[in-house]
Amino acid sequence: MDAKLLKFVYKNGTFVQQVLLKEGLAKVYRPYLNKCPSKDLIQQAEAEAKEQRLGIWSDTKFVNPWEYRTLSKK
């Protein structure tokens, strides 16, 4: 995936990626993090969810999507 294809989604002024991360419904994909202008914001949202064990952070069997795709090809 080309980092140029990354997009930021807002709805009514709300940064959707931040909400998903904060609720533990998504995970930061670190390979593109340095190119992200909202890097600090999304890292903080993920850290809060992780600390509170929300969503995926409470699931001991959760597999990262990028790892799952690799495993499912085998």
C-alpha atoms as an extended CHARMM CRD file, in Angstrom:
* protein
*
        74  EXT
         1         1  MET       CA              0.0000000000        0.0000000000        0.0000000000  PROA      1               0.0000000000
         2         2  ASP       CA              1.2590000000        3.4230000000       -0.8910000000  PROA      2               0.0000000000
         3         3  ALA       CA              1.2760000000        5.9270000000        1.9660000000  PROA      3               0.0000000000
         4         4  LYS       CA             -0.0560000000        8.5440000000       -0.4620000000  PROA      4               0.0000000000
         5         5  LEU       CA             -3.3470000000        6.6480000000       -0.4560000000  PROA      5               0.0000000000
         6         6  LEU       CA             -3.9430000000        7.2080000000        3.2420000000  PROA      6               0.0000000000
         7         7  LYS       CA             -6.9540000000        9.3730000000        3.9390000000  PROA      7               0.0000000000
         8         8  PHE       CA             -8.4430000000       11.0340000000        6.9700000000  PROA      8               0.0000000000
         9         9  VAL       CA            -12.1790000000       10.7880000000        7.5280000000  PROA      9               0.0000000000
        10        10  TYR       CA            -14.2060000000       13.5260000000        9.2080000000  PROA      10              0.0000000000
        11        11  LYS       CA            -17.9470000000       13.5760000000        9.7670000000  PROA      11              0.0000000000
        12        12  ASN       CA            -19.5250000000       16.7380000000       11.1400000000  PROA      12              0.0000000000
        13        13  GLY       CA            -16.1010000000       17.8440000000       12.3560000000  PROA      13              0.0000000000
        14        14  THR       CA            -15.3550000000       14.5640000000       14.1270000000  PROA      14              0.0000000000
        15        15  PHE       CA            -12.1130000000       12.7730000000       13.2550000000  PROA      15              0.0000000000
        16        16  VAL       CA            -13.5020000000        9.2600000000       12.6790000000  PROA      16              0.0000000000
        17        17  GLN       CA            -10.1580000000        7.4160000000       12.9640000000  PROA      17              0.0000000000
        18        18  GLN       CA             -9.5800000000        8.9870000000       16.3740000000  PROA      18              0.0000000000
        19        19  VAL       CA            -12.9930000000        7.8060000000       17.5880000000  PROA      19              0.0000000000
        20        20  LEU       CA            -12.4030000000        4.2530000000       16.3450000000  PROA      20              0.0000000000
        21        21  LEU       CA             -9.0150000000        4.1270000000       18.0590000000  PROA      21              0.0000000000
        22        22  LYS       CA            -10.3150000000        5.6470000000       21.2960000000  PROA      22              0.0000000000
        23        23  GLU       CA            -13.0900000000        3.0470000000       21.4840000000  PROA      23              0.0000000000
        24        24  GLY       CA            -10.6980000000        0.1690000000       20.8460000000  PROA      24              0.0000000000
        25        25  LEU       CA            -12.2380000000       -0.6200000000       17.4610000000  PROA      25              0.0000000000
        26        26  ALA       CA             -9.0690000000       -0.0230000000       15.4500000000  PROA      26              0.0000000000
        27        27  LYS       CA             -5.3180000000       -0.1310000000       15.7670000000  PROA      27              0.0000000000
        28        28  VAL       CA             -2.6140000000        2.2260000000       14.5140000000  PROA      28              0.0000000000
        29        29  TYR       CA             -0.7440000000        0.8330000000       11.5080000000  PROA      29              0.0000000000
        30        30  ARG       CA              2.7460000000        1.9250000000       12.4790000000  PROA      30              0.0000000000
        31        31  PRO       CA              4.5720000000        1.6490000000        9.1240000000  PROA      31              0.0000000000
        32        32  TYR       CA              2.8220000000        4.8460000000        7.9530000000  PROA      32              0.0000000000
        33        33  LEU       CA              2.6980000000        6.6190000000       11.2930000000  PROA      33              0.0000000000
        34        34  ASN       CA              5.6230000000        8.9620000000       10.6620000000  PROA      34              0.0000000000
        35        35  LYS       CA              3.8780000000       10.3940000000        7.5960000000  PROA      35              0.0000000000
        36        36  CYS       CA              0.6880000000       11.0760000000        9.5250000000  PROA      36              0.0000000000
        37        37  PRO       CA              0.0630000000       14.7350000000       10.4370000000  PROA      37              0.0000000000
        38        38  SER       CA             -2.1960000000       13.5920000000       13.3100000000  PROA      38              0.0000000000
        39        39  LYS       CA              0.3960000000       11.1560000000       14.6750000000  PROA      39              0.0000000000
        40        40  ASP       CA              0.2840000000       12.3390000000       18.2990000000  PROA      40              0.0000000000
        41        41  LEU       CA             -3.5110000000       12.5040000000       18.3550000000  PROA      41              0.0000000000
        42        42  ILE       CA             -4.0430000000        8.9600000000       17.0950000000  PROA      42              0.0000000000
        43        43  GLN       CA             -1.2930000000        7.4900000000       19.2590000000  PROA      43              0.0000000000
        44        44  GLN       CA             -2.9270000000        9.0630000000       22.3230000000  PROA      44              0.0000000000
        45        45  ALA       CA             -6.3570000000        7.7290000000       21.3340000000  PROA      45              0.0000000000
        46        46  GLU       CA             -4.9560000000        4.2040000000       20.9480000000  PROA      46              0.0000000000
        47        47  ALA       CA             -3.0360000000        4.4400000000       24.2390000000  PROA      47              0.0000000000
        48        48  GLU       CA             -6.2140000000        5.4420000000       26.1100000000  PROA      48              0.0000000000
        49        49  ALA       CA             -8.1540000000        2.4700000000       24.7240000000  PROA      49              0.0000000000
        50        50  LYS       CA             -5.2810000000        0.1200000000       25.4930000000  PROA      50              0.0000000000
        51        51  GLU       CA             -4.9910000000        1.4160000000       29.0680000000  PROA      51              0.0000000000
        52        52  GLN       CA             -8.7400000000        0.9900000000       29.6060000000  PROA      52              0.0000000000
        53        53  ARG       CA             -8.7340000000       -2.4080000000       27.8440000000  PROA      53              0.0000000000
        54        54  LEU       CA            -11.5090000000       -1.3640000000       25.4540000000  PROA      54              0.0000000000
        55        55  GLY       CA            -12.5440000000       -3.2920000000       22.3530000000  PROA      55              0.0000000000
        56        56  ILE       CA             -9.6880000000       -5.2210000000       20.7840000000  PROA      56              0.0000000000
        57        57  TRP       CA             -7.5080000000       -4.5260000000       23.8100000000  PROA      57              0.0000000000
        58        58  SER       CA             -9.7550000000       -6.7860000000       25.9080000000  PROA      58              0.0000000000
        59        59  ASP       CA             -9.6360000000       -9.6530000000       23.3980000000  PROA      59              0.0000000000
        60        60  THR       CA             -6.7310000000      -11.9910000000       24.1550000000  PROA      60              0.0000000000
        61        61  LYS       CA             -7.2320000000      -13.7510000000       20.7960000000  PROA      61              0.0000000000
        62        62  PHE       CA             -7.1860000000      -10.6000000000       18.6650000000  PROA      62              0.0000000000
        63        63  VAL       CA             -4.9470000000      -10.8580000000       15.5960000000  PROA      63              0.0000000000
        64        64  ASN       CA             -3.7170000000       -7.7210000000       13.8270000000  PROA      64              0.0000000000
        65        65  PRO       CA             -5.3440000000       -7.4060000000       10.3910000000  PROA      65              0.0000000000
        66        66  TRP       CA             -1.9680000000       -7.2970000000        8.6330000000  PROA      66              0.0000000000
        67        67  GLU       CA             -0.9380000000      -10.5140000000       10.4240000000  PROA      67              0.0000000000
        68        68  TYR       CA             -4.2930000000      -12.1740000000        9.7150000000  PROA      68              0.0000000000
        69        69  ARG       CA             -3.9830000000      -11.4750000000        5.9900000000  PROA      69              0.0000000000
        70        70  THR       CA             -0.5330000000      -13.1050000000        5.9810000000  PROA      70              0.0000000000
        71        71  LEU       CA             -1.7870000000      -16.1410000000        7.9140000000  PROA      71              0.0000000000
        72        72  SER       CA             -4.8780000000      -16.6090000000        5.7410000000  PROA      72              0.0000000000
        73        73  LYS       CA             -2.7350000000      -16.8390000000        2.5910000000  PROA      73              0.0000000000
        74        74  LYS       CA             -0.9720000000      -19.9560000000        3.8860000000  PROA      74              0.0000000000
